Amino acid sequence: MLDVFKFDGTHIPSPFSHRAFPAQPSNPPLWSLHPWLLAHLSALHRPLSTAYIAHLSNRTAVQTDARGGSSATVDWDADDDADAEEHDGEDSEAIVGPVPDLTNRWAMLMVGPVVLAGEARAALRAVRARAEVVQAVAALPAGSEVAAMWERLWAGFYRGLGV
């Protein structure tokens, strides 16, 4: 069973946990990961994969109950709602709650491959940009004020990361 905890100790239910799917068996089929991932991605903050999450938020409505818990309703065929008479009254919505509050950046990384791929691309761009800066600073004469400034800047950056 895969369980995820935020740094403050609160539990984020996983798709393999019976807490995430109270009406289903403890090991749901793999296709049920898809609605779980959609519900969790729609709860993320917009800076990550903005266009994709905006697309999801058009299809996902998060509702909060009296106890403060959340559940998400995903409209699987939002584009086909105009053709509802062709579905013979089929309900196109499925409840996939609960939706956790994912405000911790590292907890967001654990959500799924879409977010992880976006983070990896951003990290790669940052590494490339840093390499260009390092090469430019290395070309400066030793003892230069600009070189010393960049050295202090990167030292502060790494201190901020706790390295």
RAKALIN-V729130 format. One record per backbone hydrogen bond with DSSP energy under -0.5 kcal/mol. NH is the residue of the N-H (numbers start at 1). CO is the residue of the C=O. If there is no record, write none. Layout:
BEGIN
<<NH	CO> <NH	CO>>
END
This chain:
BEGIN
<<3	1> <4	12> <6	10> <9	6> <12	4> <13	11> <17	14> <20	17> <21	17> <24	21> <28	15> <28	26> <32	29> <33	30> <34	31> <35	31> <36	32> <37	33> <38	34> <39	35> <40	36> <41	37> <42	38> <43	39> <43	40> <44	41> <48	45> <49	47> <53	49> <54	50> <55	51> <56	52> <57	53> <58	54> <59	55> <59	56> <60	56> <61	73> <62	60> <63	61> <63	71> <65	69> <68	65> <71	63> <73	61> <74	72> <74	94> <75	59> <75	73> <76	74> <76	92> <78	75> <80	77> <81	78> <83	80> <84	81> <86	83> <87	84> <88	85> <89	84> <90	87> <92	90> <94	74> <96	72> <97	72> <98	70> <99	70> <100	98> <102	100> <103	101> <108	104> <109	105> <110	106> <110	107> <111	108> <116	112> <117	113> <118	114> <119	115> <120	116> <121	117> <122	118> <123	119> <124	120> <125	121> <126	122> <127	123> <128	124> <129	125> <130	126> <131	127> <132	128> <133	129> <134	130> <135	131> <136	132> <137	133> <138	134> <139	135> <140	137> <144	141> <148	144> <149	145> <150	146> <151	147> <152	148> <153	149> <154	150> <155	151> <156	152> <157	153> <158	154> <159	155> <160	156> <161	157> <162	158> <162	159> <163	158>>
END
